[in-house]
Amino acid sequence: MTNSAARTARIALVGDRSPNVVSHTRLPLILDALAEHDRLVLDAYWIPSEDAEAADAVRGFDAVWVLPGSPYRSEAGVLSAIRTARVEGIPFLGTCGGFQHALLEYARDVCGLTRVAHAENDPDADDLLIEPLACSLVGHESAVTIEPGSLAESSIGSERTVERYFCSYGPTRHLDTLRAHGLRFSGHDEDDHVRIAELPGHPFFLATLFQPELSGDGSRPHPVVRALARAAVDHAGRNQEATV
C-alpha cells in the first residue's frame, strides 16, 4: 500500500504505446516501485505522438518522458512535446528515440539548423543529425563515463555506469554547434561517442541514448528514473504553492 506521505505528480508518457516495446511494458512495474519504495507517485497518461501535435498536449503536466519506440507515427508531435517541456521548464526525460529527438528539436529550434534530419525518418536527407551507428547497440550493454558536476552525475550518483541499449541510431554531426548554443553532452561511451545530453539552467532536462527503464527487472527503478520522479513531484509542489 502506498504510504500516506507519498508525493504525487502527473507525467505525460509520449510515444506510440505498444506491447512489443519492452520499455513500454516495463512502465507499470516501474511506476509501482516508485510509489512503494520511493513514495513518489506518478499519475501517468500516455500521449500518442499524433496527439502530441496539439499545442497544449503536455501543458499542465509535471513531467514529460519521451519513450522509445521510434519511428514515431508523428515526428512533429514528439518534437512539439519536447519543445513545450524545454521552453516551459517542465521536467523532461528522453530515452533512446527520445534522446535522438531531443537533439533534433534543439538543433532545429535553438541552433537554427532547420534542415537537419533523423535517418530513420528521412534517410535521403542531405543533412543527417542522427545517423545509423557504425555498430548497432541493439541488445548491448556499454560503459558510460559521466562528467563531474553534471545533472547526469547527480542523478546517477557516479562518474561511470554500465547501461543497456536497444538502438541503431545516434548523433554525429553539428555537435559543436549544439554545445555552442548551450546543450551539454555529459556522458560518453568508451569510444567518446555522445550518450547523455542535458540542458543547464532548466529545472530538469536529461536525455540518454541508453534505456534506464530496462535496468534490472524494473522492481528497483534506475536512478535516472527516480531523479525524474523527484523533479516531477517538486514541480507539482511548486505549482501547488503558487496557487495557494
C-alpha positions in Angstrom: 0.0 0.0 0.0 1.3 3.5 -0.9 2.4 5.5 2.2 0.1 8.4 3.0 3.1 10.7 2.9 3.7 9.9 -0.8 4.0 12.8 -3.1 2.0 12.8 -6.4 2.7 14.3 -9.8 1.2 14.0 -13.3 3.5 12.7 -16.0 3.0 12.6 -19.8 4.4 9.5 -21.4 4.9 10.5 -25.0 5.1 7.8 -27.6 3.1 5.2 -29.5 2.3 2.6 -26.9 2.9 -0.9 -27.9 3.0 -4.3 -26.2 6.0 -5.1 -28.4 8.2 -2.4 -26.9 9.8 -3.7 -23.8 10.3 -0.3 -22.2 6.5 0.3 -22.5 5.6 -3.0 -20.8 8.1 -2.2 -18.0 6.4 1.0 -17.0 3.6 -0.3 -14.8 6.2 -2.2 -12.7 8.4 0.9 -12.5 5.6 3.2 -11.5 4.5 0.8 -8.8 8.1 0.5 -7.5 8.5 4.3 -7.4 5.3 4.6 -5.3 6.2 1.7 -3.0 9.9 2.2 -2.4 10.4 6.0 -3.0 7.0 7.3 -2.1 6.9 9.1 -5.4 3.5 8.6 -7.1 3.4 9.4 -10.8 -0.1 9.7 -12.3 0.8 8.6 -15.8 -1.0 9.5 -19.0 0.0 8.1 -22.4 0.1 10.8 -25.1 0.3 9.2 -28.6 2.7 11.0 -30.9 -0.1 12.2 -33.2 -2.0 13.7 -30.2 1.2 15.4 -29.1 1.0 17.7 -32.1 -1.6 19.8 -30.2 0.0 22.9 -28.7 -1.4 22.2 -25.2 -0.8 18.4 -25.3 1.7 18.3 -22.4 0.9 21.6 -20.7 -0.2 21.2 -17.2 1.9 18.0 -16.6 4.7 17.9 -14.0 7.0 15.9 -16.3 7.3 14.7 -19.8 9.0 11.4 -20.7 9.5 10.7 -24.4 9.9 6.9 -24.6 11.5 4.6 -27.1 9.5 3.1 -30.0 10.7 5.1 -33.0 10.0 5.7 -35.8 7.1 7.6 -34.2 3.9 8.0 -36.1 4.3 11.7 -35.8 7.8 13.2 -35.6 6.2 16.6 -35.4 4.2 15.6 -32.3 7.2 14.3 -30.5 9.2 17.5 -31.3 6.3 19.6 -30.1 6.1 17.9 -26.8 9.9 18.3 -26.3 9.7 21.9 -27.2 7.0 22.6 -24.7 8.9 20.9 -21.9 12.1 22.7 -22.8 10.6 26.2 -23.1 8.1 26.0 -20.2 10.5 24.4 -17.7 8.7 21.1 -17.4 11.0 18.3 -16.1 11.9 16.2 -19.2 13.5 12.8 -19.8 14.1 11.4 -23.3 15.4 7.8 -23.7 16.6 6.2 -26.9 14.3 7.7 -29.5 13.5 10.4 -27.0 17.2 11.3 -26.8 17.5 11.5 -30.6 14.5 13.7 -31.0 15.5 16.0 -28.1 18.7 16.7 -30.0 16.8 17.1 -33.2 14.4 19.6 -31.6 17.2 21.6 -30.1 19.2 21.7 -33.4 16.2 23.0 -35.4 14.6 25.4 -32.9 17.5 26.7 -30.9 20.5 26.4 -33.3 18.6 27.3 -36.5 19.7 24.1 -38.2 16.2 23.8 -39.8 17.2 21.2 -42.4 18.8 18.6 -40.1 17.0 15.2 -40.1 16.9 11.8 -38.5 18.0 9.0 -40.8 15.3 6.6 -39.5 12.6 9.2 -40.5 14.2 10.7 -43.6 17.1 8.5 -44.9 17.6 10.5 -48.0 18.0 13.9 -46.3 21.1 15.9 -47.1 22.0 16.8 -43.5 21.6 14.0 -41.0 22.0 14.9 -37.4 21.0 11.4 -36.3 22.7 8.7 -38.4 23.0 4.9 -38.3 25.6 3.9 -35.7 28.7 2.2 -37.1 28.0 -0.7 -34.7 24.3 -1.2 -33.7 23.8 -1.2 -30.0 20.7 -3.3 -30.1 20.8 -5.7 -27.1 24.2 -4.4 -26.0 25.5 -3.1 -22.7 28.2 -0.5 -22.6 30.1 1.7 -20.1 29.3 5.4 -19.9 31.6 8.0 -18.4 29.8 10.9 -16.8 31.1 14.4 -16.4 31.6 15.6 -12.8 29.2 18.3 -11.7 26.5 17.4 -14.3 22.8 16.7 -13.8 23.6 13.2 -15.1 26.2 12.7 -12.3 23.9 14.0 -9.6 21.1 11.8 -10.9 23.1 8.6 -11.2 25.4 9.2 -8.3 28.5 8.0 -10.1 31.0 9.1 -12.8 30.7 5.7 -14.5 27.8 3.4 -15.2 27.1 0.4 -17.4 23.8 0.7 -19.4 21.6 -1.2 -21.7 20.8 -0.1 -25.3 18.3 -1.0 -28.0 19.4 1.4 -30.6 20.8 1.7 -34.1 21.0 5.4 -34.5 22.9 8.2 -32.8 24.2 11.8 -33.2 27.2 12.6 -35.3 27.2 16.0 -36.9 26.8 19.5 -35.6 27.7 18.6 -32.0 29.9 21.6 -31.6 27.0 23.8 -32.7 24.7 22.2 -30.2 27.3 22.8 -27.5 27.8 26.4 -28.5 24.1 27.0 -28.1 24.1 25.7 -24.6 23.4 21.9 -24.7 25.8 19.9 -22.6 27.0 16.4 -23.5 27.6 14.9 -20.1 28.0 11.2 -20.9 30.2 9.4 -23.4 31.0 5.8 -24.2 34.4 4.2 -24.3 34.9 5.5 -27.9 33.9 9.0 -26.8 30.6 8.9 -28.6 27.8 11.1 -27.0 25.4 9.0 -24.9 23.9 11.6 -22.5 22.7 15.2 -23.1 21.3 17.8 -20.7 20.3 21.4 -20.6 21.9 23.6 -17.9 19.6 26.2 -16.4 16.5 24.0 -17.0 14.8 22.6 -13.8 15.4 19.0 -15.2 16.2 18.2 -18.8 18.0 15.0 -19.4 18.3 12.7 -22.4 20.0 9.3 -22.7 20.6 7.1 -25.7 20.6 4.1 -23.4 17.3 2.9 -21.8 17.3 3.3 -18.0 13.9 1.7 -17.9 15.5 -1.6 -18.9 17.7 -1.7 -15.8 17.3 -4.8 -13.7 13.8 -6.3 -13.7 12.1 -3.0 -13.1 11.4 -3.6 -9.4 14.1 -1.1 -8.4 13.9 2.0 -10.8 17.1 3.3 -12.3 18.5 6.4 -10.6 17.7 8.5 -13.7 14.0 7.5 -13.5 13.9 8.2 -9.8 15.5 11.6 -10.4 12.8 12.4 -13.0 10.1 11.4 -10.5 11.6 13.6 -7.8 11.8 16.5 -10.3 8.1 15.9 -11.2 6.9 16.0 -7.6 8.9 19.1 -6.9 7.3 20.7 -9.9 3.9 19.7 -8.7 4.7 21.1 -5.2 5.8 24.5 -6.7 2.6 24.7 -8.7 0.5 24.0 -5.7 2.3 26.6 -3.7 1.8 29.1 -6.5 -2.0 28.6 -6.4 -2.3 29.0 -2.7 
